[in-house]
Amino acid sequence: MKRFLIFPCILSLLIGLLVGILLPIRLSCGEKPAALVNAPSNFTPLPGVSQPDGNSSAAASATLEPLVPEANFPLLGSACAVNRCFQQGDWATLAAYVHPDRGVTFTPYSTVDLDSDLNFTASQIKNLAQDETVYTWGFEDGRGDPIQMTFAQYFERYVYDRDYTQVPQIGIDRIMTGGNALENLPDAYPGCRFVDFSFPSADPVNDGLDWTSLKLVFLPEGEHWYLVGVVHGEWTI
């Protein structure tokens, strides 16, 4: 794993600490700063994640916790690195982050089902973008039709449908925006931690119904943070 790489998100955090910005701390995996939200101070790692009530954006802003660098820098570094790999289509580097035994599972909507969601090994990830196989990834929200796509098609629609290096909000072990779908990530991935890259809304006219998110789930083993889950979130019927 290329742990020596320093990504813009880490630099932003370090600069924020050096200049004495404690709350809110700003994080960015791209050019725009994002509000970083920790889980509450009494948070117990999964499966006990605490979620905001009502308007998640407002609730999250009201419960910002100071960043704990030594606890969260490795997790954030890995999450931003994976985010960058997705943005740049760097599958070889991405494969180095995938868990060597568990692989990585892709979930098209917020509700995780490890029995049916597709799982790929690190070696498969390296060549998956060129894979022309049509997989069944789940079922379309509202219509119930099977999601039958190649990985490239699925990636464009259900993984990187927006540039998640430019999100305005990032949650650590905290789901930033939710809808009608069951948010069961904490129960599905016990012993893991996650980072939620969230776009609460693209256009105020849509009253928040156009929110999207990319949740990256990691399993810590020794000094490594291995990617085990990629969960796409959006408004559902």
C-alpha positions in Angstrom: 0.0 0.0 0.0 1.3 3.4 -0.9 1.0 4.9 2.5 3.8 7.4 1.8 1.6 9.4 -0.5 0.4 12.8 0.9 -3.0 13.8 -0.4 -4.5 17.3 -0.4 -7.1 16.3 2.2 -4.3 15.5 4.7 -2.5 18.7 3.9 -5.7 20.7 4.5 -6.1 19.1 7.9 -2.5 19.8 8.9 -2.7 23.4 7.8 -5.9 23.9 9.7 -4.3 22.6 12.9 -1.2 24.7 12.5 -3.1 27.9 12.2 -5.2 27.0 15.2 -8.5 26.3 13.6 -10.2 23.9 15.9 -13.9 24.1 15.2 -15.2 23.7 12.6 -12.2 21.9 11.0 -12.1 22.1 7.3 -11.2 19.1 5.1 -10.9 18.8 1.3 -10.0 16.1 -1.0 -10.2 18.6 -3.9 -10.2 22.3 -4.3 -13.2 23.2 -2.2 -13.1 22.9 1.6 -15.6 20.7 3.3 -17.1 20.7 6.8 -15.7 17.8 8.7 -18.0 16.1 11.2 -16.9 13.6 13.8 -19.2 11.2 15.5 -20.2 12.5 19.0 -17.5 12.2 21.7 -19.5 9.3 23.3 -19.5 7.4 20.0 -18.7 3.7 20.2 -17.2 2.3 16.9 -19.6 0.3 14.8 -22.2 -1.0 15.2 -23.2 1.9 17.5 -23.1 4.8 15.0 -25.1 7.9 16.0 -27.1 9.7 13.3 -28.6 13.2 13.2 -32.3 13.7 13.5 -34.5 15.7 11.1 -32.5 17.9 8.8 -29.2 16.0 8.8 -27.2 19.0 7.5 -28.4 21.3 10.3 -28.1 18.6 12.9 -24.6 17.7 11.9 -23.5 21.4 12.0 -24.9 21.7 15.5 -23.0 18.7 16.8 -19.5 19.2 15.3 -16.8 17.6 17.5 -13.1 18.6 17.5 -11.0 16.4 15.3 -8.8 13.8 17.0 -5.9 13.7 14.6 -4.1 10.6 15.9 -7.3 8.6 15.7 -8.7 9.8 12.4 -5.8 10.9 10.2 -5.0 7.3 8.9 -8.7 6.6 8.2 -9.1 10.0 6.4 -5.9 9.5 4.5 -7.1 6.1 3.2 -10.6 7.4 2.4 -9.3 10.4 0.5 -6.8 8.2 -1.4 -9.6 5.9 -2.5 -11.7 8.9 -3.4 -8.9 10.1 -5.6 -8.4 6.7 -7.2 -12.1 6.7 -8.2 -11.8 10.2 -9.6 -8.7 9.4 -11.6 -9.6 5.9 -12.6 -6.4 4.6 -10.9 -7.5 1.0 -10.5 -4.0 -0.4 -9.8 -3.6 1.9 -6.8 -7.2 1.3 -5.7 -6.5 -2.5 -5.6 -3.8 -1.9 -3.1 -6.4 -0.6 -0.7 -8.8 -3.5 -1.1 -8.8 -6.0 1.7 -6.7 -9.0 0.5 -9.2 -11.6 1.9 -12.6 -10.0 2.1 -12.4 -8.0 -1.1 -14.7 -5.0 -1.6 -18.5 -5.1 -1.8 -20.5 -2.6 -3.9 -24.0 -1.4 -2.7 -26.1 0.7 -5.1 -28.4 2.2 -2.5 -28.0 2.9 1.2 -29.2 -0.5 2.5 -26.4 -3.0 2.5 -27.1 -6.7 1.8 -23.9 -8.6 1.9 -25.7 -11.8 0.6 -26.6 -10.2 -2.7 -24.4 -7.1 -3.2 -21.5 -7.9 -5.5 -18.0 -8.5 -4.1 -14.7 -8.3 -6.0 -11.2 -9.2 -5.1 -8.2 -6.8 -5.3 -7.0 -8.7 -8.4 -10.4 -8.3 -10.1 -10.5 -4.6 -9.3 -7.3 -4.0 -11.3 -9.0 -5.0 -14.6 -12.7 -4.4 -13.7 -12.9 -1.1 -15.7 -12.2 -3.1 -18.9 -14.5 -6.0 -17.9 -17.4 -6.1 -20.4 -19.4 -8.6 -18.3 -22.9 -7.5 -17.5 -23.5 -8.1 -13.8 -26.7 -7.9 -11.8 -26.0 -5.4 -9.0 -29.4 -5.2 -7.4 -32.7 -3.7 -8.2 -33.7 -0.2 -9.3 -35.4 1.9 -6.7 -39.1 2.5 -7.4 -39.2 0.3 -10.5 -37.8 -2.9 -9.2 -36.0 -3.7 -12.5 -32.7 -5.5 -12.1 -29.6 -3.3 -12.3 -27.8 -5.0 -15.2 -24.7 -3.2 -16.1 -21.0 -3.6 -16.8 -18.7 -2.3 -14.1 -18.0 0.9 -16.1 -21.7 1.6 -16.4 -22.4 0.9 -12.7 -19.4 3.0 -11.6 -20.7 6.0 -13.5 -24.2 5.7 -12.1 -23.9 4.1 -8.7 -20.4 4.9 -7.5 -19.0 8.1 -8.9 -22.1 9.9 -10.2 -20.6 13.2 -8.9 -17.1 14.4 -8.1 -16.9 13.4 -4.5 -13.5 15.1 -4.0 -15.6 18.4 -4.0 -18.2 17.5 -1.4 -19.3 20.2 1.1 -19.6 17.7 4.0 -17.6 14.8 5.2 -18.7 12.6 8.1 -16.5 10.2 10.1 -18.5 7.2 11.3 -21.5 9.4 10.8 -24.1 9.2 8.0 -24.5 12.8 6.9 -27.7 12.6 4.8 -30.4 10.0 4.7 -33.8 9.3 3.2 -36.4 6.5 3.2 -33.9 3.7 2.7 -32.7 1.8 5.7 -29.2 2.9 6.8 -27.9 -0.4 8.1 -24.2 0.1 7.3 -23.1 -0.1 11.0 -24.8 -3.5 11.4 -23.6 -4.8 8.1 -20.0 -4.0 8.8 -19.3 -4.6 12.5 -15.8 -3.7 13.6 -15.3 -1.4 10.6 -15.3 2.4 10.3 -16.5 4.6 7.4 -16.2 8.0 5.9 -19.3 9.6 4.3 -18.6 12.0 1.4 -21.9 13.9 1.1 -23.6 16.3 -1.2 -26.7 17.3 0.8 -28.3 18.9 -2.3 -27.3 20.1 -5.8 -30.1 22.6 -6.3 -32.2 24.3 -3.5 -35.2 24.1 -5.8 -35.2 20.3 -5.3 -35.7 20.7 -1.5 -32.9 18.3 -0.8 -34.3 15.4 -2.8 -31.3 15.4 -5.1 -28.8 14.5 -2.3 -26.1 11.9 -3.0 -23.3 10.3 -1.0 -20.4 8.0 -1.3 -19.6 6.0 1.9 -16.3 4.2 2.0 -16.0 1.4 4.6 -12.6 0.3 6.0 -11.5 -2.5 8.2 -8.4 -1.6 10.3 -5.7 -4.3 10.5 -2.5 -3.4 12.2 -1.3 -0.2 10.5 -3.4 -0.8 7.4 -6.9 0.5 6.6 -8.4 -1.9 4.0 -11.4 -1.0 1.9 -14.2 -3.5 2.3 -17.3 -1.6 1.2 -18.5 1.1 -1.2 -22.0 2.3 -0.5 -23.8 4.8 -2.8 -26.6 6.8 -1.3 -29.3 8.9 -2.9 -32.9 9.9 -2.3 -35.2 6.9 -2.8 -39.0 6.4 -3.1 
